[in-house]
C-alpha cells in the first residue's frame, strides 16, 4: 500500500487498537474491568481494572510478560476458540476475553491455550496473574462465585480446576455454543456456575447429524484440511440440551420440547433454586422464557412472544422484573415501533424505537432507544409501572450504557469521536483511558429520508468538493436484514470519506429489511431478499440523484462485503441499467448453502419455499452478466464459505461471461491484519478503470 490513510488504518486495526473494550463491572460497581492495548499500533490487549471511586487504572495482566509470543497475533489458538472469535468478530491479540467471579473481584482468562487467574490487589490475590494447572489447550474459563474454582473447555469437554473433567465422554461437545447460537442468536457461551459456586449448568451439543465443511490452504498443500460441522439451510441442526452437573457426579437434563423449540438463545441461573432459559422454534416465530428446577429438570413457561413472520431479537428480553412480572418485546399496532410490554401490556408506544434493555437503575428500566431519526440513539430510564420516561443521555449522536449497583458507563459517539464516562451514584465522573489513534476525518454525511418508504440514506462527498462538479457514484453498504449502516457512529464513515476523496460521491442506503426504522420496515424482506432490497436501492439512488445534481448516475459502482457483497453482485446482474460495475466480497450467492437460523428466519424452509430460494440465488443470473464484476473471497472464511463465490465464478465461466476473481488464501470473513485495506486498493483500481468516461 502506498496510501497514508490505508496504511494507518491497517496498522491501527481501523482505528481500534488502544481503545478500551469488553467492559464488565465488578465488586458491586466499584471496579470496572476492561481490555486495552498500550497504544494505537499495539494489537496486544492486556487486562485492566478501573476504580470507579478514584478513577485510578491498574494493569492486572500483561500478556507480553506471561507469553511473549502472545504479543504477535492470535497465532495457534485452540481451534474452537479461533472459530468462536470469528463468530464474535474478535481480532485482537493478547487477551481476547475474560470472565469475572461472582463477586467481581477476580478474573480468569486464557492465553494461547493456557489458563490464568488474577485478583484485584485488595482482594487477597497472590500478586499478579497466576497460571492454573489445566488440561490444554484451554479456553473460555469462567470462575465461580468466590473464584475458588474455574470451569473451562478443552477438546470439547468441560473441566473444573481444581478438580478435573465434569462432562461425560459421550462424543458430544460440552460447555460450548454451537455455530448458530454464536453467529445468529447472540449466545457465545455454553456453561454457567450456580450462585453458590458448586454446580454447573452446561450445554451439550451433538453435531453428528450436520454436514461437514472443509478448508484447505492452497499456500500450504502439505498441511491437512480442516473440517467443521455446518448447519446448512433446510438440513439438520445441532441437537442442543442443557444439563445440570452436580459436584457429586449426578446429572439432570432440563426438560423442554426441544423438537418444537430447538434453539437456545439464552440461559443462566436466576437463583440457586431456578434456572432461566430462552428457547425458540426453528423459524423463530415463537420465543419462550422458561423457568427450570435444577433438581428435577422440569420447566414451566413464564412468557411467550410470537410473531407471524419472525420475532425480531430485542436484547434484554424476555426477562423477569424484580416484582415478578414478565418483560417482553412487542410491536405497536401497525408495526410502527419496537416496544416493550409488561405482562403482555405495552409499556412504550410509537414515539420510541426500543433497541436494548440494559438493566435496572434506581428501580427503573435502563433502555437504549431510537426515535424519528434512526441515525441517533438515546439512553432513557423508564418506570415499569407508569411508563414515565427520564432522559439519561439524549443529545445528538449514538449513546449506549452499562450499569451496576448505581454506577453507569455511558458511551457517546458522534462526528467528533467516542467518549466514555463512568458516573457514580454521587455524581462523580471519571473516564477510562483511550489510547487509540484519533479518527483522521470528521465526517458529517448528508442524511436524508427518501422514497415513500422513508429510507434512511447518507451521502459523503469529497472534502473540498466544488459544487457543479459531476462525480461518479459509489454505493457502499450492507443492506442485509437486521443491520444498520446509516448511523451517527463515526468509525463507519472513515473509509467512506477515503472513497469519496478518491473522486466518488459515496451513497449508503438502509433499504427495507435493515434495523431500527420500524418493525414493518424490518419485516418487509420476509419471504425474499432480492426484490425488496434491490428495488429500494434503485429508488433511493434515483431520489438522491434528483436532489443532488452532482451525482452522475451514468457512472454508478457498488461494493460490499457479506450481504453487501450479495447486494453488489445482485445489482449488476439484475439491474445493469442502473449499476455499471460491482465489487462483491464474501457474497452468499445461494442461500440454500447458508446457515439455518439466519436463512430460514427470513426465507422459510427450502422444502416449503423452494421458489423463494431460487429467486434469491444468483447462480441462474450468471449468463446475463454484462457489466464488470470483481468477485472477492477469503479462502478461510467459515461464515460465507468460499464455495459461494466459486460457484458463481464457475457459472459465469460456463456461460462465457468475463469477470475477475480475487481469492485470498488464509483470509477469514473478518479480513484482519490489513487485508481489507489491501483489497480496497484493488477495488479502487477496478472502479477507476470501469467507471471512467
MOQUI-V165576 format. One record per residue. N is the residue number from 1. PHI is phi in degrees with one decimal (NA if undefined). NEAR is the number of other ideal C-beta (glycine too) atoms within 12 Angstrom. Layout:
# MOQUI-V165576
n=N phi=PHI near=NEAR
n=N phi=PHI near=NEAR
This chain:
# MOQUI-V165576
n=1 phi=NA near=21
n=2 phi=-128.9 near=10
n=3 phi=-140.8 near=22
n=4 phi=-58.1 near=14
n=5 phi=-64.5 near=31
n=6 phi=-66.0 near=31
n=7 phi=-62.4 near=20
n=8 phi=-69.3 near=27
n=9 phi=-59.0 near=36
n=10 phi=-66.7 near=32
n=11 phi=-68.2 near=25
n=12 phi=-105.9 near=31
n=13 phi=53.8 near=37
n=14 phi=61.2 near=36
n=15 phi=68.1 near=33
n=16 phi=-115.3 near=34
n=17 phi=-58.1 near=33
n=18 phi=91.0 near=30
n=19 phi=-85.9 near=36
n=20 phi=-69.5 near=35
n=21 phi=-150.4 near=36
n=22 phi=55.3 near=30
n=23 phi=-70.6 near=34
n=24 phi=-151.6 near=31
n=25 phi=-76.8 near=33
n=26 phi=-142.4 near=37
n=27 phi=53.8 near=30
n=28 phi=54.2 near=21
n=29 phi=86.5 near=29
n=30 phi=-71.0 near=28
n=31 phi=-114.2 near=41
n=32 phi=-121.0 near=45
n=33 phi=-87.7 near=46
n=34 phi=-162.9 near=39
n=35 phi=-112.1 near=38
n=36 phi=-164.0 near=41
n=37 phi=-90.2 near=38
n=38 phi=-87.7 near=26
n=39 phi=174.5 near=22
n=40 phi=-68.0 near=26
n=41 phi=-112.5 near=22
n=42 phi=-99.7 near=29
n=43 phi=-86.8 near=38
n=44 phi=-96.7 near=37
n=45 phi=-83.4 near=42
n=46 phi=-105.4 near=44
n=47 phi=-100.6 near=48
n=48 phi=-125.1 near=35
n=49 phi=-138.4 near=41
n=50 phi=-111.8 near=37
n=51 phi=-80.3 near=28
n=52 phi=-69.7 near=39
n=53 phi=-81.5 near=20
n=54 phi=-112.5 near=17
n=55 phi=82.7 near=20
n=56 phi=-75.7 near=21
n=57 phi=-104.9 near=27
n=58 phi=-130.4 near=30
n=59 phi=-80.4 near=29
n=60 phi=-99.4 near=40
n=61 phi=-151.1 near=40
n=62 phi=-103.5 near=30
n=63 phi=-61.9 near=40
n=64 phi=-66.5 near=23
n=65 phi=-73.6 near=22
n=66 phi=-85.6 near=29
n=67 phi=-154.6 near=29
n=68 phi=-52.6 near=16
n=69 phi=-69.6 near=20
n=70 phi=-72.1 near=33
n=71 phi=-86.9 near=26
n=72 phi=-94.4 near=18
n=73 phi=149.1 near=25
n=74 phi=-57.6 near=34
n=75 phi=55.8 near=24
n=76 phi=-86.5 near=18
n=77 phi=-73.7 near=34
n=78 phi=-53.4 near=32
n=79 phi=-56.2 near=25
n=80 phi=-63.7 near=37
n=81 phi=-67.7 near=39
n=82 phi=-59.9 near=31
n=83 phi=-69.7 near=37
n=84 phi=-65.4 near=35
n=85 phi=-61.2 near=33
n=86 phi=-62.9 near=32
n=87 phi=-63.2 near=31
n=88 phi=-95.4 near=27
n=89 phi=60.5 near=23
n=90 phi=-103.8 near=30
n=91 phi=-116.7 near=33
n=92 phi=-67.1 near=36
n=93 phi=-89.7 near=33
n=94 phi=74.2 near=44
n=95 phi=-83.3 near=47
n=96 phi=-81.7 near=40
n=97 phi=-159.2 near=33
n=98 phi=-151.6 near=41
n=99 phi=-137.4 near=37
n=100 phi=-97.5 near=41
n=101 phi=-67.3 near=35
n=102 phi=-59.6 near=30
n=103 phi=-84.6 near=26
n=104 phi=70.9 near=31
n=105 phi=-111.3 near=30
n=106 phi=-136.3 near=45
n=107 phi=-135.7 near=45
n=108 phi=-126.4 near=42
n=109 phi=-153.2 near=47
n=110 phi=-110.0 near=45
n=111 phi=-137.7 near=46
n=112 phi=51.6 near=33
n=113 phi=85.1 near=33
n=114 phi=-103.1 near=35
n=115 phi=-104.2 near=40
n=116 phi=-131.3 near=43
n=117 phi=-130.6 near=44
n=118 phi=-147.2 near=44
n=119 phi=-114.1 near=35
n=120 phi=-61.2 near=36
n=121 phi=-51.9 near=19
n=122 phi=-92.1 near=16
n=123 phi=-98.0 near=27
n=124 phi=81.8 near=14
n=125 phi=-76.8 near=24
n=126 phi=-83.4 near=16
n=127 phi=90.2 near=13
n=128 phi=88.5 near=20
n=129 phi=-66.8 near=32
n=130 phi=-120.8 near=25
n=131 phi=-72.3 near=27
n=132 phi=-110.2 near=33
n=133 phi=-57.2 near=20
n=134 phi=-154.0 near=36
n=135 phi=-69.9 near=27
n=136 phi=-116.3 near=26
n=137 phi=-75.5 near=27
n=138 phi=-97.5 near=37
n=139 phi=-155.0 near=48
n=140 phi=51.2 near=46
n=141 phi=-75.5 near=48
n=142 phi=-141.8 near=42
n=143 phi=-75.6 near=39
n=144 phi=-83.2 near=35
n=145 phi=-57.6 near=25
n=146 phi=-105.8 near=23
n=147 phi=79.1 near=35
n=148 phi=-77.9 near=25
n=149 phi=-139.0 near=32
n=150 phi=-131.5 near=45
n=151 phi=-95.5 near=48
n=152 phi=-153.6 near=50
n=153 phi=-114.4 near=43
n=154 phi=-148.0 near=35
n=155 phi=51.7 near=25
n=156 phi=63.6 near=36
n=157 phi=-121.8 near=35
n=158 phi=-101.9 near=45
n=159 phi=-123.9 near=36
n=160 phi=-129.9 near=41
n=161 phi=-125.7 near=34
n=162 phi=-68.4 near=17
n=163 phi=141.1 near=24
n=164 phi=-178.3 near=19
n=165 phi=-68.3 near=26
n=166 phi=-116.9 near=37
n=167 phi=-100.1 near=37
n=168 phi=-71.7 near=21
n=169 phi=-93.2 near=13
n=170 phi=-121.0 near=19
n=171 phi=87.7 near=15
n=172 phi=-92.5 near=28
n=173 phi=-95.7 near=40
n=174 phi=-118.2 near=40
n=175 phi=77.9 near=41
n=176 phi=-123.7 near=41
n=177 phi=-95.2 near=41
n=178 phi=-72.7 near=45
n=179 phi=-53.2 near=38
n=180 phi=-69.0 near=41
n=181 phi=-62.3 near=38
n=182 phi=-79.0 near=36
n=183 phi=-82.4 near=33
n=184 phi=-120.8 near=33
n=185 phi=-108.5 near=37
n=186 phi=82.3 near=27
n=187 phi=-114.6 near=36
n=188 phi=-111.5 near=33
n=189 phi=-128.1 near=36
n=190 phi=-140.2 near=41
n=191 phi=-152.1 near=43
n=192 phi=-143.7 near=39
n=193 phi=-79.4 near=41
n=194 phi=-71.1 near=31
n=195 phi=-58.4 near=23
n=196 phi=-85.5 near=20
n=197 phi=72.5 near=26
n=198 phi=-113.6 near=27
n=199 phi=-112.2 near=33
n=200 phi=-115.1 near=45
n=201 phi=-101.8 near=44
n=202 phi=-136.4 near=47
n=203 phi=-84.9 near=45
n=204 phi=-110.1 near=36
n=205 phi=-117.8 near=41
n=206 phi=-105.6 near=24
n=207 phi=-107.3 near=32
n=208 phi=-65.3 near=16
n=209 phi=-86.5 near=19
n=210 phi=-79.4 near=26
n=211 phi=-71.7 near=24
n=212 phi=-99.5 near=19
n=213 phi=-118.1 near=30
n=214 phi=-124.6 near=19
n=215 phi=-129.2 near=29
n=216 phi=-126.4 near=19
n=217 phi=-99.9 near=21
n=218 phi=-65.2 near=17
n=219 phi=-75.7 near=14
n=220 phi=-132.3 near=15
n=221 phi=-66.1 near=10
n=222 phi=-78.9 near=9
n=223 phi=-89.6 near=14
n=224 phi=-70.7 near=11
n=225 phi=-74.4 near=17
n=226 phi=-98.7 near=22
n=227 phi=-137.7 near=18
n=228 phi=-155.5 near=29
n=229 phi=-80.5 near=33
n=230 phi=-130.7 near=34
n=231 phi=-86.7 near=38
n=232 phi=-76.8 near=33
n=233 phi=-50.4 near=38
n=234 phi=84.7 near=28
n=235 phi=-96.3 near=27
n=236 phi=-67.0 near=21
n=237 phi=-116.7 near=40
n=238 phi=-63.7 near=39
n=239 phi=-88.9 near=26
n=240 phi=-110.8 near=42
n=241 phi=-128.4 near=34
n=242 phi=-115.0 near=42
n=243 phi=-124.3 near=37
n=244 phi=-91.9 near=40
n=245 phi=-108.4 near=36
n=246 phi=-86.3 near=21
n=247 phi=-65.3 near=22
n=248 phi=-84.9 near=11
n=249 phi=93.5 near=17
n=250 phi=-71.5 near=18
n=251 phi=-134.1 near=27
n=252 phi=-132.4 near=26
n=253 phi=-90.0 near=26
n=254 phi=-72.3 near=37
n=255 phi=-107.0 near=22
n=256 phi=-141.7 near=33
n=257 phi=-78.0 near=16
n=258 phi=-74.8 near=28
n=259 phi=-71.8 near=14
n=260 phi=-76.1 near=17
n=261 phi=-132.9 near=30
n=262 phi=-80.6 near=34
n=263 phi=-92.8 near=47
n=264 phi=-105.9 near=47
n=265 phi=-96.4 near=40
n=266 phi=-162.7 near=35
n=267 phi=-163.6 near=39
n=268 phi=164.3 near=33
n=269 phi=-85.9 near=29
n=270 phi=-82.7 near=26
n=271 phi=-162.3 near=16
n=272 phi=-65.4 near=20
n=273 phi=-102.5 near=18
n=274 phi=-148.5 near=29
n=275 phi=-110.8 near=42
n=276 phi=-107.3 near=34
n=277 phi=-139.6 near=44
n=278 phi=-113.9 near=44
n=279 phi=-125.9 near=42
n=280 phi=-136.5 near=44
n=281 phi=-76.3 near=30
n=282 phi=-61.9 near=31
n=283 phi=-89.4 near=34
n=284 phi=61.6 near=37
n=285 phi=-96.3 near=26
n=286 phi=-131.3 near=29
n=287 phi=-123.3 near=38
n=288 phi=-111.8 near=36
n=289 phi=-97.6 near=37
n=290 phi=-115.8 near=38
n=291 phi=-103.1 near=33
n=292 phi=-124.7 near=37
n=293 phi=-88.0 near=24
n=294 phi=-68.9 near=39
n=295 phi=-84.6 near=18
n=296 phi=-101.6 near=17
n=297 phi=83.6 near=25
n=298 phi=-68.5 near=19
n=299 phi=-119.4 near=30
n=300 phi=-138.1 near=21
n=301 phi=-78.1 near=24
n=302 phi=-101.3 near=30
n=303 phi=-153.6 near=33
n=304 phi=-138.8 near=27
n=305 phi=-111.6 near=35
n=306 phi=-129.9 near=23
n=307 phi=-153.4 near=29
n=308 phi=-66.3 near=15
n=309 phi=-103.1 near=25
n=310 phi=-161.6 near=37
n=311 phi=-83.4 near=38
n=312 phi=-72.2 near=40
n=313 phi=-61.5 near=35
n=314 phi=-127.5 near=40
n=315 phi=-54.2 near=27
n=316 phi=95.3 near=29
n=317 phi=-130.4 near=38
n=318 phi=-74.2 near=40
n=319 phi=-162.5 near=35
n=320 phi=-111.9 near=28
n=321 phi=-75.9 near=29
n=322 phi=-56.4 near=16
n=323 phi=-88.1 near=13
n=324 phi=95.9 near=16
n=325 phi=-73.6 near=22
n=326 phi=-97.5 near=32
n=327 phi=-104.7 near=37
n=328 phi=-134.5 near=39
n=329 phi=-82.9 near=41
n=330 phi=-155.4 near=35
n=331 phi=-109.8 near=34
n=332 phi=-71.4 near=24
n=333 phi=-53.7 near=14
n=334 phi=83.6 near=14
n=335 phi=66.7 near=25
n=336 phi=-86.4 near=25
n=337 phi=-150.8 near=36
n=338 phi=-84.9 near=46
n=339 phi=-132.2 near=38
n=340 phi=-110.7 near=45
n=341 phi=-129.2 near=33
n=342 phi=-116.0 near=32
n=343 phi=50.5 near=21
n=344 phi=87.4 near=19
n=345 phi=-103.7 near=18
n=346 phi=-60.1 near=26
n=347 phi=-98.3 near=37
n=348 phi=-119.5 near=39
n=349 phi=-125.5 near=25
n=350 phi=-66.6 near=22
n=351 phi=-75.5 near=21
n=352 phi=-125.9 near=33
n=353 phi=-104.3 near=41
n=354 phi=-73.9 near=45
n=355 phi=-111.9 near=40
n=356 phi=-163.8 near=33
n=357 phi=-101.9 near=39
n=358 phi=-91.1 near=36
n=359 phi=131.1 near=32
n=360 phi=-111.8 near=27
n=361 phi=-150.5 near=31
n=362 phi=53.8 near=18
n=363 phi=65.9 near=19
n=364 phi=-129.8 near=28
n=365 phi=-74.5 near=41
n=366 phi=-103.2 near=39
n=367 phi=-132.2 near=46
n=368 phi=-107.9 near=39
n=369 phi=-138.3 near=43
n=370 phi=-104.5 near=37
n=371 phi=-142.1 near=29
n=372 phi=-64.9 near=21
n=373 phi=-101.1 near=24
n=374 phi=-64.9 near=35
n=375 phi=-71.5 near=37
n=376 phi=-103.4 near=33
n=377 phi=-150.5 near=39
n=378 phi=-115.5 near=38
n=379 phi=-115.2 near=42
n=380 phi=-131.6 near=37
n=381 phi=-103.6 near=31
n=382 phi=-133.3 near=38
n=383 phi=-76.1 near=23
n=384 phi=-68.8 near=32
n=385 phi=-89.5 near=17
n=386 phi=-112.2 near=15
n=387 phi=83.1 near=24
n=388 phi=-63.9 near=16
n=389 phi=-111.9 near=27
n=390 phi=-127.4 near=21
n=391 phi=-68.3 near=20
n=392 phi=-112.5 near=33
n=393 phi=-147.2 near=33
n=394 phi=-137.8 near=26
n=395 phi=-78.6 near=19
n=396 phi=-59.5 near=20
n=397 phi=111.2 near=28
n=398 phi=-113.4 near=38
n=399 phi=-114.6 near=39
n=400 phi=-138.6 near=36
n=401 phi=-151.9 near=40
n=402 phi=-127.9 near=35
n=403 phi=-144.1 near=37
n=404 phi=-161.7 near=31
n=405 phi=50.1 near=22
n=406 phi=86.4 near=24
n=407 phi=-98.2 near=37
n=408 phi=-115.1 near=38
n=409 phi=-112.8 near=41
n=410 phi=-103.6 near=37
n=411 phi=-117.6 near=34
n=412 phi=-123.8 near=33
n=413 phi=-130.9 near=30
n=414 phi=-154.7 near=28
n=415 phi=-61.0 near=28
n=416 phi=-89.0 near=18
n=417 phi=123.9 near=28
n=418 phi=-120.4 near=31
n=419 phi=-126.3 near=25
n=420 phi=-121.9 near=32
n=421 phi=-132.9 near=30
n=422 phi=-96.0 near=39
n=423 phi=-118.3 near=30
n=424 phi=-82.0 near=28
n=425 phi=-57.7 near=20
n=426 phi=-86.7 near=11
n=427 phi=94.8 near=12
n=428 phi=-65.3 near=18
n=429 phi=-130.4 near=21
n=430 phi=-147.1 near=24
n=431 phi=-132.6 near=22
n=432 phi=-63.3 near=37
n=433 phi=-65.7 near=24
n=434 phi=-116.4 near=28
n=435 phi=-104.9 near=25
n=436 phi=-76.8 near=34
n=437 phi=-66.5 near=28
n=438 phi=-57.9 near=20
n=439 phi=-62.6 near=32
n=440 phi=-65.5 near=28
n=441 phi=-115.9 near=29
n=442 phi=-98.5 near=17
n=443 phi=-105.9 near=35
n=444 phi=-120.9 near=22
n=445 phi=-65.1 near=36
n=446 phi=-79.3 near=28
n=447 phi=-101.1 near=30
n=448 phi=-144.1 near=26
n=449 phi=-103.6 near=25
n=450 phi=-131.5 near=31
n=451 phi=65.5 near=26
n=452 phi=-65.5 near=12
n=453 phi=-91.8 near=28
n=454 phi=61.3 near=26
n=455 phi=-69.6 near=40
n=456 phi=-69.0 near=41
n=457 phi=-135.9 near=43
n=458 phi=-137.5 near=39
n=459 phi=-127.3 near=40
n=460 phi=-118.4 near=42
n=461 phi=-106.7 near=34
n=462 phi=-58.7 near=26
n=463 phi=-63.8 near=19
n=464 phi=78.6 near=11
n=465 phi=-59.2 near=23
n=466 phi=-95.1 near=11
n=467 phi=-53.6 near=14
n=468 phi=98.0 near=9
n=469 phi=-89.1 near=18
n=470 phi=-74.6 near=23
n=471 phi=-125.6 near=36
n=472 phi=-64.3 near=34
n=473 phi=-104.1 near=42
n=474 phi=-121.0 near=48
n=475 phi=-83.9 near=54
n=476 phi=-130.6 near=45
n=477 phi=-169.3 near=47
n=478 phi=-105.7 near=36
n=479 phi=76.7 near=48
n=480 phi=-84.6 near=40
n=481 phi=-59.1 near=42
n=482 phi=62.0 near=36
n=483 phi=-120.4 near=29
n=484 phi=-137.1 near=34
n=485 phi=-103.6 near=43
n=486 phi=-82.7 near=42
n=487 phi=-145.4 near=38
n=488 phi=-79.8 near=36
n=489 phi=-64.3 near=29
n=490 phi=-79.6 near=32
n=491 phi=-60.8 near=31
n=492 phi=-69.6 near=32
n=493 phi=-101.2 near=38
n=494 phi=-66.0 near=35
n=495 phi=-66.1 near=39
n=496 phi=-69.0 near=37
n=497 phi=-66.4 near=36
n=498 phi=-60.5 near=37
n=499 phi=-60.1 near=41
n=500 phi=-61.2 near=35
n=501 phi=-69.2 near=28
n=502 phi=-83.1 near=32
n=503 phi=109.1 near=28
n=504 phi=-117.6 near=39
n=505 phi=-91.0 near=43
n=506 phi=-96.3 near=44
n=507 phi=-115.9 near=52
n=508 phi=-127.9 near=47
n=509 phi=-129.1 near=48
n=510 phi=-94.3 near=46
n=511 phi=-66.4 near=48
n=512 phi=-59.6 near=38
n=513 phi=106.6 near=47
n=514 phi=-78.5 near=41
n=515 phi=-94.1 near=35
n=516 phi=73.5 near=38
n=517 phi=-99.8 near=41
n=518 phi=-169.7 near=35
n=519 phi=-58.8 near=34
n=520 phi=-63.2 near=26
n=521 phi=-61.2 near=37
n=522 phi=-67.6 near=40
n=523 phi=-77.7 near=31
n=524 phi=-65.1 near=29
n=525 phi=-93.0 near=38
n=526 phi=-62.7 near=32
n=527 phi=91.2 near=27
n=528 phi=165.8 near=28
n=529 phi=-85.0 near=40
n=530 phi=-61.4 near=39
n=531 phi=-66.7 near=23
n=532 phi=-63.3 near=32
n=533 phi=-62.7 near=42
n=534 phi=-71.0 near=39
n=535 phi=-58.8 near=31
n=536 phi=-67.7 near=38
n=537 phi=-61.6 near=50
n=538 phi=-65.2 near=34
n=539 phi=-62.9 near=26
n=540 phi=-66.5 near=42
n=541 phi=-62.4 near=41
n=542 phi=-67.5 near=27
n=543 phi=-64.6 near=26
n=544 phi=-68.2 near=39
n=545 phi=-62.5 near=28
n=546 phi=-71.4 near=16
n=547 phi=-85.2 near=21
n=548 phi=-121.7 near=30
n=549 phi=-71.1 near=15
n=550 phi=-78.3 near=28
n=551 phi=-79.8 near=35
n=552 phi=-90.6 near=26
n=553 phi=-78.1 near=30
n=554 phi=-87.7 near=18
n=555 phi=-136.6 near=29
n=556 phi=-122.9 near=40
n=557 phi=-106.5 near=45
n=558 phi=-143.4 near=56
n=559 phi=-137.4 near=49
n=560 phi=179.8 near=40
n=561 phi=-129.7 near=44
n=562 phi=64.2 near=38
n=563 phi=-60.4 near=41
n=564 phi=-62.8 near=37
n=565 phi=-68.7 near=45
n=566 phi=-58.5 near=45
n=567 phi=-59.7 near=53
n=568 phi=-65.1 near=52
n=569 phi=-64.6 near=54
n=570 phi=-57.1 near=49
n=571 phi=-63.2 near=46
n=572 phi=-78.4 near=44
n=573 phi=-75.9 near=41
n=574 phi=-108.6 near=34
n=575 phi=-131.5 near=32
n=576 phi=-67.6 near=25
n=577 phi=-72.2 near=18
n=578 phi=-110.1 near=31
n=579 phi=-110.1 near=42
n=580 phi=-109.9 near=33
n=581 phi=-165.7 near=39
n=582 phi=-142.9 near=47
n=583 phi=-115.2 near=48
n=584 phi=-112.6 near=48
n=585 phi=-103.6 near=47
n=586 phi=50.0 near=48
n=587 phi=-81.1 near=55
n=588 phi=-75.9 near=49
n=589 phi=-78.2 near=44
n=590 phi=-147.7 near=37
n=591 phi=-70.6 near=42
n=592 phi=-64.1 near=31
n=593 phi=-111.3 near=35
n=594 phi=-101.1 near=42
n=595 phi=-77.4 near=40
n=596 phi=-63.0 near=41
n=597 phi=-62.8 near=39
n=598 phi=-68.6 near=34
n=599 phi=-69.1 near=43
n=600 phi=-69.4 near=38
n=601 phi=-55.7 near=40
n=602 phi=-99.7 near=41
n=603 phi=-104.8 near=40
n=604 phi=82.0 near=28
n=605 phi=-83.5 near=24
n=606 phi=-56.9 near=25
n=607 phi=-70.7 near=15
n=608 phi=-96.1 near=16
n=609 phi=-130.0 near=24
n=610 phi=-61.5 near=18
n=611 phi=-67.1 near=15
n=612 phi=-66.8 near=28
n=613 phi=-67.3 near=34
n=614 phi=-65.8 near=19
n=615 phi=-66.9 near=25
n=616 phi=-91.9 near=43
n=617 phi=-78.2 near=36
n=618 phi=-94.9 near=43
n=619 phi=-61.5 near=34
n=620 phi=-69.4 near=23
n=621 phi=-82.0 near=32
n=622 phi=-53.8 near=30
n=623 phi=-61.6 near=17
n=624 phi=-90.2 near=22
n=625 phi=-63.4 near=36
n=626 phi=-139.5 near=24
n=627 phi=-123.5 near=35
n=628 phi=-62.4 near=34
n=629 phi=-136.2 near=45
n=630 phi=-106.0 near=41
n=631 phi=-98.2 near=48
n=632 phi=-130.9 near=45
n=633 phi=-148.9 near=41
n=634 phi=-89.0 near=39
n=635 phi=-76.0 near=33
n=636 phi=-114.5 near=37
n=637 phi=-81.1 near=37
n=638 phi=-95.9 near=35
n=639 phi=-95.6 near=39
n=640 phi=-100.4 near=47
n=641 phi=-56.9 near=33
n=642 phi=-57.2 near=40
n=643 phi=-60.1 near=29
n=644 phi=-58.7 near=42
n=645 phi=-67.3 near=44
n=646 phi=-67.9 near=27
n=647 phi=-63.4 near=29
n=648 phi=-67.6 near=45
n=649 phi=-60.8 near=33
n=650 phi=-63.5 near=21
n=651 phi=-63.6 near=29
n=652 phi=-65.9 near=35
n=653 phi=-64.4 near=19
n=654 phi=-61.9 near=16
n=655 phi=-86.9 near=20
n=656 phi=73.3 near=13
n=657 phi=-99.7 near=25
n=658 phi=-63.1 near=18
n=659 phi=-162.0 near=33
n=660 phi=-117.1 near=28
n=661 phi=-130.5 near=26
n=662 phi=-113.8 near=32
n=663 phi=-101.6 near=27
n=664 phi=-114.0 near=33
n=665 phi=-60.8 near=21
n=666 phi=75.2 near=22
n=667 phi=-95.9 near=34
n=668 phi=-95.0 near=35
n=669 phi=-63.4 near=37
n=670 phi=-83.7 near=32
n=671 phi=46.3 near=35
n=672 phi=-81.2 near=33
n=673 phi=65.8 near=27
n=674 phi=85.0 near=28
n=675 phi=-62.9 near=35
n=676 phi=-59.1 near=33
n=677 phi=-67.5 near=31
n=678 phi=-63.8 near=26
n=679 phi=-65.2 near=36
n=680 phi=-60.1 near=37
n=681 phi=-65.7 near=27
n=682 phi=-66.8 near=27
n=683 phi=-64.2 near=41
n=684 phi=-60.4 near=32
n=685 phi=-61.4 near=22
n=686 phi=-63.0 near=34
n=687 phi=-68.4 near=37
n=688 phi=-62.1 near=23
n=689 phi=-71.7 near=19
n=690 phi=-86.9 near=30
n=691 phi=-105.3 near=35
n=692 phi=-69.6 near=17
n=693 phi=-80.4 near=12
